[in-house]
Amino acid sequence: MTDVSTPSVAARLDAQPFTRGHMRILGGSGLGWALDAMDVGLISFIIAALVSEWSLTSEQASWIASAGFVGMAIGATVGGLLADRVGRRSVFALTLLVYGLATGASALVGGLVALLILRVIVGLGLGAELPVASTYVSEFAPARMRGRLIVILEAFWAVGWTASALIGYFVIPNVDDGWRWAFAIGAIPAAYALIVRWGLPESARWLDRQGRRGEAEAVVADLEASPAVGSSTRRRLAPVVVTTSPTPTAAATTGRERLAALWSSEFQVRTACLWVVWFCVNFAYYGAFIWIPTLLFSQGFDLVKSFGFTLIITLAQLPGYAVAAWLIEVWGRRVTLSVFLAGSAVSAVLFGTASGEAAIIATGMALSFFNLGAWGALYAVTPEMYPTSLRGTGSGWAAGVGRIASILAPLSVPPLIVLGGVPLVFVVFAIFFTIATGAAWGLVDRRGAALDER
């Protein structure tokens, strides 16, 4: 028998307009997201510099990229489980501390082994950060704008990646030991982000699910007292559709039970499809964007020009997010995600076969536009697949599976280049985007619906 109900905490959250409190939550989470992107982006420029300075082979260079993703795979799965057990905000703070200290220490390394170890540690923090952040923001967002706010959160990735491209262009090739300064710059803002994150409230939905009703009520009351942002100042009830059923899923309390619940009859199709999408998108995205500066350098462009091209290509990420943020509440999650994934597949083929500076930049910008729009839609849909008791675990494990692909992708590029050159590399990426396009249709589209509060 199905029980249709709306817990009061959830109903009050869904009834709110966008307030200054929401802006603080979105901005504080987005700052951490941008710092994560800056670190991941910086490594692509640092690898290109170290290939020259340390005379690295392509295999050694690929391991620098993959080491971070090893840590991210572990961090994503463990971070999601911890977020469901101890809370979203506490995991935020811990991940930023781990990431900041390890990034700063990376500036002092004297050899490849030490750098690889620290990249794994950095990855632990980064991997746990991203799925927990999207879960956190989704649990505060009113239903009618939840998808849009998650895409805006994901758009901070473009801000961070652009910052890394600026550092890569202006600092790394122009300053002595520029790559060390790049690591140092990447560590400095983490201290500020840690302070911001501790100033954010814990998820009211998580508190309510833990039986801490008083604390949850206080968090919601603070949001209700916060002034609305924009022209509308009245509070509007969002369309609420909450369907719950008595299943073992809602009773899962241990990490093992939560993981098993992801594969229960209710969730197994969406979990399988979600993992396929995450795996394929990670493989294609990181395989391409981690290697773009180095591939351009290997094709005869000097370090400054290859970094400049990458900077221009990166700027197309922001309009990609903007369009996805609009479409996700108009077309819905599945259509938006599949359209951007299909666009990524076509753009990958065009970029891999482009010749001439103008064609390289134009097709690279198209790839950046569609790929990052797809990322925004994917982060929006992922937390919506599961109830509150499983949301962190489900999001974290999907991201963790994706990180396995991000480990493999950089390692696959050198042998693919030997086998068929740059065109083959990007045809392979296009195939992965195409597989993800089909898998996206196995996801549940919850546009305008309240989150499952079990």
Disulfide bonds with the S-S distance in Angstrom:
none
